């Protein structure tokens, strides 16, 4: 799978990671744990890919931690999670709990989820980064209405990653945030590459466009991912899944000439 550099360090990440919302929120002992283990193993066999979670995703952090421990593959994963609470003390307590659930003494990326109390938490995260409790610091949001606030935080400095929503039918990030990320050297994680699922479900009722084979697409999911990954400011996309079949399908999107694929997809979309 193709990789891209994290701008601040040059460390590379595979273009496809995995979000844990819903797919990893499983009760202890769930009969779906085997499938999630297969997803994680498949993902990590493609490279040191990102596994992204949050305290707001139910038991997702615990599931991810359990699976990585059972597979013995924590060091193979780029583990990302978030802080999602008010106040410094509550934030520190929540992040320490995340480390325990993920069965690790540090994360690769800690993000302020939906900018909740971002000013306070970013100061804490600067300390955590200095102490080696997180390797990178970021912020996340999934609503275009918050992009003005996201932009303000990006311009303040001190963050390595921004996570945001971006899809073929949700291109607001193209106006300012993606170019700004490129200018400031901030890595970009795309968290909703399928447009919240609505776009994928709608397109799935239609045949693939005639040029799909030429750009290496055998599914709508691959086409939508290729569009997102074709933007040069995007570091990786993290479509969420607990299905090995979906994971294999997603991984196949990160191949070929993505810039050319993006150009053809965009021309087709705008001519519809």
PyMOL commands that set and color helices and strands:
alter all, ss='L'
color gray80, all
select helices_A, chain A and resi 33-45+60-71+74-76+88-101+118-131+144-156+172-174+177-184+195-203+213-215+220-229+244-251+258-271
alter helices_A, ss='H'
color red, helices_A
select strands_A, chain A and resi 3-5+12-14+18-19+50-52+78-83+107-113+134-140+161-164+187-190+236-237
alter strands_A, ss='S'
color yellow, strands_A
deselect
rebuild
show_as cartoon
